[in-house]
């Protein structure tokens, strides 16, 4: 029976190819967009983490509440205190940190390798499988023995316990060709003691942390860390701590137990107490997606609106089609066809349209996912997991069936219950068009309201993107080539200083280069973390210490970056020495430390190299830089010289050029390799690309919401055009009579356009009410604009009324051009 209905429906639709193709394309747009975005939602928000019993995994974050510092790494002592003191709610705690280093490649030249150090229980806690060799064992984590007292000055250190390593499967296959004979043998290194390879992980193991944690997702080499207990040095923080809750334990109960440990730490440690250190327990999955959840949910809401608009548009087409077929259906009813038979036939047409739209939508979604991955921002986690899997396919099928119900049921019910006497008695060509007018108008008003909400969201995102273009980043990003330099550039401070001077001279000698500098970290490249600073009152009351981001720079940094100097001077070569406690601060720190006074020549306390804070003299004040994001100003900033840190950390280089910095990349690489053959140039890119990457999240949301809003507005305009075209057809005799009685074409034009604008105004009014509530979901995504921004609301309303005017004018123009004699004769 169903097959016959579908076959008849196919034959019927084949006779109306324009209608069928329009309906299928409309549904395909809605389902394609919603499937693509649902694939993102599924991968990021819904799919379980790829670990054993992922719902019981939590992260332990260290928050310094009095300094407004959140999600700080933990020290050795913090981690070990938690393992020892929180045993009722937690099965265990494991620690991990990641970094990048260099190892010799197959040809012996250095290559960058992502690395991680972990506590020996890390893989067992996460449920990772070691496929070759063995997992880390207890002896691999035994702390290194302390050096014997009274050792000979200058004597080489005694050999320590070996470092054990486990390789990722991917690195094992690529670097060693899957040769298992490397197990229990030293890992080839460029310098230092070679770790021993203990095993190889199963394929695909990954670390899933938010991008702001600066954790590598796919480390190639994992080292077992010999973590010593050092309560006196809680300032050295490096561990991200994962824990597993015992069965049946809630996060709230676990938080209470962690707080007992934190309170003990605060009692025993002055810095922890005065900084307000707390251990915050948060589910691992929630922590991973917390930053991107609002944007994804906003996009998902947008595509649901788009799908509803598509369904409404097809419903309108179906209403018009069923109205035009009322005579045919009435004749069939008079000949004995039951209402259920007619209903099945109309629903079969709806199912065919929805089925064709779903198949085309899935194809569009596949293409859309490819484009999404190309433009997706770096802070979108689990990008590698975004695909059309069975769950996404099930969503698409459900969306298709739901679409058939949404746009098919009401027209089918109307068509299946025709008013026989009225329809058969009517002789005009528009006999069935009038009775569905109210319903068609309601559908158009709904389309306009939904499209208007999406346009408001798009307008707010456009305002945000424009605001980001005007953000003062505190330096000139144009004509800057940046890169990170990895590898051994000297064993002693003097050797490292000489190397950096030599490299700076060589790069500066390249024709067209106007400045060379280095720093750690580099603005917008990640890796920033806070240190504490304070004034004299902090010596007696450590709670007076505050947090600031720091940067280690070479002399000439501010000149090369074109960061404005507001007071005092910048660093000189003579300042770059371990015993020179000189500082440059940004305008925000200067204003906070010395309001309404000059900061130059004043002293503040800071802690960077030493266990306790020391006095540093401020020699200059510079403009505030956007260091981690463009959407937030960030903390105040403090700068020290690379020499103060023994000429080691400054590894991010910036080269200012005359023109396009990309043209200088090969020359820069050549000069680096001439300076040190074992050095690796990493992440070479222009500073403008870093700024663009910092805008990627906003650009991603803007592009998608804008596309959805544009399609929705087009569909709403088409729906309005369709309704008014039907009205013109329905009222042909009336219009002809009006014109015969003296009505001028402009009055007919105003009549039809007025009806269209009235429907649009009703839709905009409904959309305004909805938008005032729904745009609050965009609050965290907006910059320098409020969710209920009146300029955006008024502008979008005016634009949409202009679109509605055009959509109304086309059928109105046709109506005003009617020949009254021909119109009355045809009717």
Secondary structure as GFF3:
##gff-version 3
##sequence-region A 1 827
A	DSSP	alpha_helix	2	14	.	.	.	ID=ss1
A	DSSP	alpha_helix	17	41	.	.	.	ID=ss2
A	DSSP	pi_helix	42	46	.	.	.	ID=ss3
A	DSSP	three_ten_helix	54	56	.	.	.	ID=ss4
A	DSSP	beta_strand	57	64	.	.	.	ID=ss5
A	DSSP	three_ten_helix	65	67	.	.	.	ID=ss6
A	DSSP	beta_strand	69	72	.	.	.	ID=ss7
A	DSSP	beta_strand	74	75	.	.	.	ID=ss8
A	DSSP	alpha_helix	76	85	.	.	.	ID=ss9
A	DSSP	beta_strand	90	104	.	.	.	ID=ss10
A	DSSP	beta_strand	110	118	.	.	.	ID=ss11
A	DSSP	alpha_helix	122	126	.	.	.	ID=ss12
A	DSSP	beta_strand	130	133	.	.	.	ID=ss13
A	DSSP	three_ten_helix	138	141	.	.	.	ID=ss14
A	DSSP	beta_strand	164	167	.	.	.	ID=ss15
A	DSSP	alpha_helix	169	176	.	.	.	ID=ss16
A	DSSP	three_ten_helix	180	182	.	.	.	ID=ss17
A	DSSP	beta_strand	196	201	.	.	.	ID=ss18
A	DSSP	three_ten_helix	211	213	.	.	.	ID=ss19
A	DSSP	beta_strand	221	224	.	.	.	ID=ss20
A	DSSP	three_ten_helix	231	233	.	.	.	ID=ss21
A	DSSP	beta_strand	237	245	.	.	.	ID=ss22
A	DSSP	alpha_helix	251	268	.	.	.	ID=ss23
A	DSSP	alpha_helix	270	275	.	.	.	ID=ss24
A	DSSP	beta_strand	277	283	.	.	.	ID=ss25
A	DSSP	alpha_helix	284	289	.	.	.	ID=ss26
A	DSSP	alpha_helix	293	324	.	.	.	ID=ss27
A	DSSP	alpha_helix	326	334	.	.	.	ID=ss28
A	DSSP	alpha_helix	339	375	.	.	.	ID=ss29
A	DSSP	three_ten_helix	383	385	.	.	.	ID=ss30
A	DSSP	alpha_helix	390	416	.	.	.	ID=ss31
A	DSSP	alpha_helix	420	425	.	.	.	ID=ss32
A	DSSP	alpha_helix	437	469	.	.	.	ID=ss33
A	DSSP	beta_strand	480	486	.	.	.	ID=ss34
A	DSSP	alpha_helix	493	508	.	.	.	ID=ss35
A	DSSP	beta_strand	513	520	.	.	.	ID=ss36
A	DSSP	beta_strand	530	534	.	.	.	ID=ss37
A	DSSP	alpha_helix	537	540	.	.	.	ID=ss38
A	DSSP	three_ten_helix	542	544	.	.	.	ID=ss39
A	DSSP	beta_strand	546	553	.	.	.	ID=ss40
A	DSSP	alpha_helix	557	561	.	.	.	ID=ss41
A	DSSP	beta_strand	565	568	.	.	.	ID=ss42
A	DSSP	three_ten_helix	573	575	.	.	.	ID=ss43
A	DSSP	beta_strand	582	586	.	.	.	ID=ss44
A	DSSP	alpha_helix	587	593	.	.	.	ID=ss45
A	DSSP	beta_strand	603	606	.	.	.	ID=ss46
A	DSSP	beta_strand	614	622	.	.	.	ID=ss47
A	DSSP	beta_strand	637	641	.	.	.	ID=ss48
A	DSSP	three_ten_helix	643	645	.	.	.	ID=ss49
A	DSSP	beta_strand	652	657	.	.	.	ID=ss50
A	DSSP	three_ten_helix	661	664	.	.	.	ID=ss51
A	DSSP	alpha_helix	665	675	.	.	.	ID=ss52
A	DSSP	beta_strand	680	686	.	.	.	ID=ss53
A	DSSP	alpha_helix	687	694	.	.	.	ID=ss54
A	DSSP	alpha_helix	696	730	.	.	.	ID=ss55
A	DSSP	alpha_helix	732	740	.	.	.	ID=ss56
A	DSSP	alpha_helix	745	774	.	.	.	ID=ss57
A	DSSP	three_ten_helix	775	781	.	.	.	ID=ss58
A	DSSP	alpha_helix	790	816	.	.	.	ID=ss59
A	DSSP	alpha_helix	820	826	.	.	.	ID=ss60
###
